[in-house]
Amino acid sequence: MINPAMIGIALVALSTAAGAEVFRWTDAEGRVHYGDRPSAGSQSVPLTSGPAPAQPAPSDAERLQRQQRMLDAYRQEREEKQQSEAKRKADDAERGRNCARARDTLARYERSGVIYEPQADGSRRYLSESERETEIRAAQGDVKRWCGPAPKP
């Protein structure tokens, strides 16, 4: 639904720029109306008193400075967007590598009957069944973390 107050504000702004008057009136049903001519059947209130004072035209140097500031701001915004996009792509690639690694680890743990930890002396320490289940649950958590939806920035 269109807000009558917003229409009134827009009409006032447009008429002020054009040098025209805007009138406001309420009809018999209580609805507020705006127009460039007063209503015949109701009391109209003028909302503007005339054209806005004219602003001096900016010099060529001022216009060029303003234009350069705008161009610099657009360039900086574009560079920031490019950097942000490059970072997002790098993060997505890293996330994909971590996901593949986590899925591979989980598949190996689920496939094998035993899991071992290599020791400093070159021997192996085989994990107990409860330790194996703990490692599988940790690997499942890693898959969920890296392969699920990316966290919101």
N, C-alpha and C positions, 0 to 999 in steps of 0.2 A: 504494500500500500504506500502511496506517495504521501510524504509528510508535507502538509500545507505550509508549515513554517519554513521548511527548506526551500520550497518553491518561492516563497516571499523573499527570502534572503537572496536567492539567485536573481529574481526580478529586480530587486533593489540594486544589486551589484551591476546588472546589465544596464538598467535604466540610468544609473549614475554615470556609467561610462559613456552612454549615448546622450546624456543630457536631458532625458525625459523624466516625467513624474510617474510614480507608481501609486496606485490607490489600493486601500484595503477596506473590505466591507464584510459584514456577516449577513447571510441570507435569513429568511424566515425560519428555516430549519436549524439554524445555529452553525452552519458550515462557514468557514472563513474562505474568502476569495480574494484574489489579487488581479489587478488589471491596469492597463495604461489609461483607461477612462473611468471616471466615477460611475458607480451604479445608479440607475435612474430610480429604482424603487427603495433604496436604503441609504443610510448615511455613510459616506465614504470618507476615509481619512488619508490624506496624502502622506506618503512615506519618505519622499525625497524633496529636497528644496531647490534643486538645480544641479547643474553640472559640477563635477569635482574640479578642483583647481588643477590647472595644467602643470605638468612637471617639465622642467627644462630638458631639452634633448641632450643626451650624453655626447661628449666629444668623441671624435674618432679614436683618440688614444684610450679613453675610458672604455669604449666598446671593445677595442682590441684586447685590453687587459682582462675584461670580463670574459671575453671569448676564450682567451688563453687559459684562464682559471678553470673554465668549464671543460676545456679539452684536457687539461692536466688531471682534473678530477675523473673524467671518463677513462683516461688512460690508466690511472691508478686503480680504479674500480675493475677494469678489465684485467689488469695484471693480478690483482688479488683473487679474482675468480679463476684465472688460469692456475695460480699457485694452489688454490683450494682444490681444484679439479685434479691436479697432478698428485696432491697428497692423498686425495680420496682413492685414486687409481692405485697408488703405491700401497695404501692400506688394504685395499681389496685383494691385490696380488699376494701380499703377505698373509692375509687371512685365508686365501685359497691354498697356499703352500702349507700352512699350519693345519688346515682341515684335512688335506691329503695325508699328511704325516700322522695325524691323530686317527684317521680311519684305518690306515695301514697298521698302526700299532694295535688297535683294537682287534682287527682281523687276525693278526698273528697271535695275540693272547687267547682269542676264542678258539682258534684252530689247534693250538698246541695243548697237549695234556699237562705239560709242566712249563714253568717259567723259572729262569735262573738269573742270578746276578753274578757278573764276573767279579772275581776277587783280585786284589793287587798282586798276588803271587801267581796269577794265571789260572787258578782253579775256579770252580763254579759253586755257588751256594744256591741250592734249589729251594724255591719258595714252597711253603706249606699250602694246602688247599685253601685255607682261609686267607692267607696272604695273596694267593693267586686271585681269589674273588675280589679282594680289595683293589688289586692292580687293575682288574677288568672294570670295576666300577669307576676308578679314576680315569681310565681310558675312555669310558663312555661319557664321563663328564667333559673330557677334552673335546670329544666329537661334538657334543652338544654346544660347547662354548664356541668352537671355531667354525662349525658347519651350520650353525643356526643363523638367524637374521643378525645383521651387523647392528651393534648398539647405536642409538641415536646420538648425534653430536651435541 
